[in-house]
Amino acid sequence: MEFELDRTQKEIQKAVRDFAKGEFDKELALELDRKHEFPKKIWQKAGNLGLIGVHYPEEYSGQGLGSIEDIIVIEELCRGDSTIGSAVALASFASELVLHYGSDELKQKYLPQVAEGKMLSAGAFTEPNHGSDITAMDTTAVKDGDEWVVNGVKTFITNGGLAGFYSVLCQTDPDVQPSYRGLSVILVEADREGLSTVDVGEKMGISMMATSEVILKDVRVPASNLIGEENKGFYHVLHFFDESRIQIAAQALGTAQGAYDRALSYVKQREQFGKKIAQFQVTQHKLADMATKIELSRLIIYKAAWNFDQGRIDPKLTSMAKMYAARTAVEVADEAIQLLGGYGYMKEYEVERFYRDAKITEIYEGTKEIQKNTIASAIIGKIK
């Protein structure tokens, strides 16, 4: 059992940390947050440096690495700045469906563009009437000759309106029971006739990330745009979730670490009642609790990523990692604000933005309640 990063992993960690220090300007972050604007130039630079899609094979402009290296990148990006980091880290969101299940043609066409920072990707799973339940979809795809005709509405879609393509979960067999056995994933290009997007409106956090409703009206795509096997989409998406929940956990971890870094720096400089705030025992206990939660989150996330790299599917472990890391992000960011007092409430001091960005990690890619259901189901098993 080895708890030390290897040389390549340390080099990646340093490269991303240096990139964040050089590119994540605080004033720029405040401006982009206020404008709800995607950090396009930073995303493109990250692509040029090979920081996107490190887990892709080299033939698709990746580095041929795994989930562990991927989460190292995500953690450091979000540690540098929770909002810019999240936007860049999720630029390739759901592209793993193409990576793991797409045809060679789809991989060659889309993955290099994502990895090189030329195209955003998106996963279109959530629907207005179903929320976290992906066992049945109102969105349908019907075969018409050598094409699929897709109809439906997806909501809360990350990168919606900016993505070059969407991996859409559709009902392709409406008669089978249970209904999830008739789901398929189909790649729909953003410029297809009949596809439109509507921004969901202003959000509490992750304001540099586009989040939209995706409307599909008689959208025709080639039959070859099917990702994986027909009517196996539910299982493909579950496998993807086993990877993506680790990514969101890493986003939460980086956000927690970034908030903690800023709080620690502040209390070591700020004086009250004739001494540094860091000298008060109550402050020290808060810092000890925060650091412990962060370390525990990191350990379970890295274990989940290592497990995934071994080719194992363990929804219990990935759900534990996401649930605990997300809770840690919210709690640590909350304490960071408390340690800064009135200044913590001011945008200039950043931690209030980390707090706003932390909360989403308890919601998307399955709410914390969904994670608890998954964990409990694995623990209890089938009751006879």
C-alpha positions in Angstrom: 0.0 0.0 0.0 1.5 3.3 -1.1 0.3 6.7 0.0 2.9 8.8 -1.8 2.3 10.3 -5.2 4.8 9.1 -7.8 7.1 11.4 -9.7 4.8 12.0 -12.7 1.9 12.8 -10.4 3.9 15.3 -8.4 5.0 17.0 -11.6 1.4 17.2 -12.7 0.4 18.6 -9.4 3.1 21.3 -9.5 2.3 22.2 -13.1 -1.3 22.8 -12.3 -0.5 24.7 -9.2 1.9 26.9 -11.1 -0.7 27.4 -13.8 -3.3 28.4 -11.3 -1.0 30.9 -9.6 0.0 32.4 -12.9 -3.5 32.6 -14.6 -6.1 32.8 -11.8 -6.0 36.6 -11.1 -8.3 37.6 -8.2 -9.6 40.7 -9.9 -10.3 38.7 -13.1 -12.2 36.1 -11.0 -14.3 38.8 -9.4 -15.1 40.3 -12.8 -15.9 37.0 -14.5 -18.1 36.0 -11.5 -20.0 39.3 -11.7 -20.5 38.9 -15.5 -21.3 35.2 -15.3 -18.8 34.7 -18.0 -16.9 31.5 -18.9 -13.1 31.9 -18.6 -12.5 31.1 -22.2 -8.9 32.2 -22.5 -7.8 30.3 -19.4 -9.6 27.2 -20.6 -7.8 27.4 -23.9 -4.5 27.8 -22.2 -5.2 24.8 -20.0 -6.0 22.8 -23.2 -2.7 24.0 -24.8 -0.8 22.8 -21.8 -2.4 19.4 -21.8 -4.3 19.9 -18.5 -7.6 18.8 -19.9 -8.3 15.1 -20.6 -5.1 13.8 -19.0 -6.9 10.5 -18.7 -7.5 10.3 -22.5 -5.1 8.1 -24.5 -2.3 10.0 -26.3 -4.0 9.3 -29.7 -6.8 11.5 -28.6 -4.5 14.3 -27.3 -4.5 13.1 -23.8 -1.6 11.9 -21.6 -2.6 8.3 -21.3 -3.0 8.6 -17.5 -5.8 7.6 -15.1 -8.4 8.8 -12.7 -5.9 9.6 -10.0 -4.0 12.1 -12.3 -7.4 13.5 -13.4 -8.4 14.3 -9.8 -5.0 15.8 -9.1 -5.6 18.3 -11.9 -9.2 19.0 -10.7 -8.2 19.5 -7.1 -5.4 21.9 -7.9 -7.6 23.9 -10.3 -10.4 24.4 -7.7 -7.9 25.1 -5.0 -6.5 27.9 -7.0 -9.9 29.4 -7.6 -13.2 27.6 -6.9 -15.1 29.3 -9.8 -12.5 29.4 -12.5 -11.2 26.0 -11.5 -14.6 24.4 -11.6 -15.3 25.8 -15.1 -12.0 24.6 -16.5 -12.2 21.2 -14.7 -15.7 20.5 -16.0 -14.9 21.6 -19.6 -14.7 18.0 -20.6 -17.8 16.9 -18.6 -19.4 13.6 -19.8 -16.8 13.2 -22.5 -15.9 9.9 -20.7 -19.0 8.3 -22.2 -17.5 8.8 -25.7 -14.1 7.7 -24.3 -15.3 4.5 -22.9 -18.2 3.6 -25.2 -18.0 5.7 -28.3 -17.0 4.4 -31.8 -13.5 5.1 -33.1 -15.0 7.6 -35.4 -16.7 9.6 -32.5 -13.5 9.4 -30.4 -11.3 10.7 -33.2 -13.8 13.5 -34.1 -14.5 14.9 -30.6 -12.0 13.9 -27.9 -9.0 15.7 -29.3 -11.0 18.9 -29.6 -12.1 18.6 -26.0 -8.6 17.8 -24.7 -7.0 20.7 -26.7 -9.4 23.3 -25.3 -11.2 23.8 -28.6 -14.6 22.3 -27.6 -16.7 21.9 -24.5 -18.7 18.7 -23.9 -21.9 18.2 -22.0 -24.0 15.3 -20.6 -27.7 15.7 -20.9 -29.3 13.4 -18.3 -31.5 15.4 -15.9 -35.1 16.2 -16.9 -37.6 18.6 -15.5 -40.0 15.9 -14.3 -37.4 13.3 -13.1 -34.6 15.2 -11.4 -32.1 12.6 -9.9 -34.2 9.7 -11.2 -32.6 8.5 -14.5 -34.4 5.1 -14.6 -37.0 6.6 -17.0 -36.7 9.4 -19.5 -39.4 11.5 -21.2 -36.8 12.2 -23.9 -37.2 9.7 -26.7 -35.1 8.7 -29.7 -36.9 6.8 -32.5 -35.2 5.1 -35.4 -36.1 6.4 -38.8 -34.0 4.7 -41.5 -30.3 5.4 -40.7 -31.1 8.2 -38.3 -32.3 8.8 -34.8 -35.1 11.4 -34.3 -34.7 12.8 -30.8 -37.4 14.7 -28.8 -37.4 16.0 -25.3 -36.2 18.5 -22.7 -33.2 18.3 -20.5 -32.5 20.7 -17.6 -29.6 22.0 -15.4 -27.1 20.9 -18.1 -23.5 21.9 -17.3 -21.9 23.7 -20.3 -25.3 23.9 -22.0 -25.4 26.5 -24.7 -21.6 26.5 -25.0 -20.9 22.8 -25.6 -20.1 21.4 -29.1 -22.0 18.2 -28.4 -24.3 16.6 -25.9 -24.3 13.0 -24.7 -28.1 12.6 -24.4 -29.8 9.9 -22.4 -33.0 8.8 -24.2 -35.7 6.2 -24.1 -35.2 4.1 -27.2 -37.5 1.2 -26.2 -40.7 2.6 -24.6 -42.3 -0.8 -24.0 -39.6 -2.7 -22.0 -40.0 -3.2 -18.3 -38.3 -2.0 -16.2 -38.0 1.1 -18.3 -34.3 1.7 -17.7 -33.6 -1.4 -19.8 -34.7 0.7 -22.8 -32.4 3.7 -22.4 -29.6 4.6 -24.8 -27.0 7.4 -25.0 -26.9 9.3 -28.3 -24.4 12.0 -29.2 -26.2 15.1 -30.5 -24.1 17.9 -32.0 -25.0 21.4 -30.8 -25.5 22.7 -34.3 -28.2 20.2 -35.2 -31.5 21.7 -36.5 -34.1 21.5 -33.8 -31.7 21.8 -30.8 -31.9 25.0 -28.8 -30.8 26.0 -25.3 -32.1 28.4 -22.7 -30.0 29.6 -19.7 -31.6 28.5 -16.4 -30.9 32.0 -14.9 -28.6 33.3 -12.2 -27.3 30.7 -9.8 -26.0 30.8 -6.2 -22.5 29.7 -7.3 -20.4 28.3 -10.2 -21.4 31.5 -12.0 -18.7 31.2 -14.7 -20.2 27.9 -15.8 -23.1 27.8 -18.3 -26.1 25.9 -17.0 -29.0 25.6 -19.3 -32.2 23.8 -20.5 -31.6 21.9 -23.7 -34.7 21.5 -25.9 -34.7 18.8 -28.7 -37.5 19.0 -31.3 -37.3 16.4 -34.0 -33.5 16.5 -33.9 -32.1 14.1 -36.5 -28.7 12.5 -36.0 -27.0 9.6 -37.7 -27.6 6.1 -36.3 -23.8 6.0 -35.9 -24.1 8.7 -33.2 -25.2 6.0 -30.8 -22.7 5.8 -27.9 -22.2 2.2 -26.8 -24.9 -0.4 -27.1 -28.6 0.3 -27.9 -30.8 0.0 -24.8 -27.7 -0.2 -22.5 -27.4 3.5 -21.9 -28.5 3.3 -18.2 -25.5 1.0 -17.5 -23.1 3.1 -19.5 -24.2 6.2 -17.5 -23.9 4.4 -14.2 -20.3 3.5 -15.1 -19.7 7.1 -16.0 -21.1 8.2 -12.7 -18.6 6.0 -10.9 -15.9 8.2 -12.5 -17.6 11.6 -12.5 -18.6 11.4 -8.9 -14.9 11.1 -8.1 -14.3 14.2 -10.2 -17.0 16.2 -8.4 -15.5 15.0 -5.1 -12.1 16.4 -6.2 -13.8 19.6 -7.1 -15.2 19.7 -3.6 -11.8 18.9 -2.1 -10.0 21.6 -4.0 -12.7 24.1 -3.0 -12.3 23.1 0.7 -8.5 23.3 0.5 -8.7 26.7 -1.2 -11.0 28.2 1.4 -8.8 26.7 4.2 -5.7 28.2 2.6 -7.2 31.6 2.6 -8.5 31.4 6.2 -5.2 30.1 7.5 -3.3 32.9 5.8 -5.7 35.5 7.3 -5.6 34.3 10.9 -1.8 34.2 10.9 -1.7 37.9 10.0 -4.8 39.4 11.6 -4.5 40.7 15.2 -7.2 41.0 17.8 -6.8 41.8 21.5 -3.1 42.2 21.2 -2.2 38.9 19.4 -2.7 37.0 16.2 -6.0 35.3 15.8 -4.2 32.1 15.1 -2.9 32.1 18.7 -6.4 31.7 20.2 -7.3 28.2 21.0 -10.8 28.4 19.5 -9.2 29.3 16.2 -6.7 26.5 16.5 -9.4 24.0 17.1 -11.4 25.2 14.1 -8.3 24.9 11.9 -7.6 21.4 13.3 -11.1 20.3 12.5 -11.0 21.8 9.0 -7.6 20.2 8.2 -8.8 16.8 9.4 -11.9 16.8 7.3 -9.8 17.8 4.2 -7.3 15.1 4.8 -10.0 12.4 5.3 -11.7 13.6 2.1 -8.5 13.4 0.2 -7.8 9.8 1.4 -11.2 8.4 0.4 -11.1 10.3 -3.0 -7.7 9.0 -3.9 -8.8 5.5 -2.8 -11.9 5.7 -5.0 -9.8 7.0 -8.0 -7.2 4.2 -7.5 -10.0 1.7 -7.3 -11.5 3.0 -10.6 -8.1 2.8 -12.2 -8.0 -0.9 -11.3 -11.1 -1.4 -13.4 -13.4 -1.9 -10.4 -16.9 -0.5 -10.2 -17.7 0.3 -6.6 -20.7 2.8 -6.4 -20.6 2.6 -2.6 -17.0 3.9 -2.4 -17.5 6.7 -5.0 -20.7 7.8 -3.3 -18.9 7.9 0.0 -16.2 10.0 -1.5 -18.5 12.5 -3.1 -20.9 12.7 -0.1 -18.1 13.3 2.4 -16.0 15.6 0.3 -19.0 17.7 -0.6 -20.0 18.0 3.0 -16.4 18.9 3.9 -16.4 21.7 1.2 -19.5 23.3 2.6 -18.4 23.0 6.3 -14.8 24.2 5.7 -15.9 27.1 3.5 -18.5 28.1 6.2 -15.8 28.0 8.9 -13.5 30.0 6.7 -16.0 32.8 6.5 -16.5 32.6 10.3 -12.7 32.9 10.8 -12.6 36.0 8.6 -15.6 37.6 10.4 -17.0 40.5 8.5 -14.3 40.4 5.9 -15.3 36.8 5.1 -18.7 38.2 3.9 -17.0 40.5 1.5 -16.4 39.4 -2.1 -12.9 40.8 -2.1 -11.7 38.2 0.4 -12.9 35.3 -1.8 -14.1 32.8 0.8 -17.7 33.8 0.4 -17.4 32.7 -3.3 -15.8 29.4 -2.3 -18.8 28.9 0.0 -21.3 29.6 -2.8 -19.3 27.3 -5.1 -19.1 24.5 -2.5 -22.8 23.9 -2.2 -23.3 22.7 -5.7 -21.1 19.7 -5.0 -23.8 18.4 -2.7 -26.4 18.6 -5.5 -25.1 17.7 -8.9 -24.0 14.3 -10.0 -26.5 13.0 -7.5 -27.6 14.8 -4.4 -26.2 13.8 -1.0 -29.5 11.9 -0.4 -28.9 9.9 -3.6 -25.4 9.1 -2.4 -26.8 7.9 0.9 -29.3 5.6 -0.9 -26.5 4.1 -2.9 -24.3 3.5 0.1 -27.1 2.1 2.2 -28.2 -0.2 -0.7 -24.7 -1.6 -0.9 -24.4 -2.1 2.8 -27.8 -3.8 3.3 -28.0 -5.7 0.0 -31.1 -7.6 -0.9 -33.4 -8.5 1.9 -35.1 -11.8 1.5 
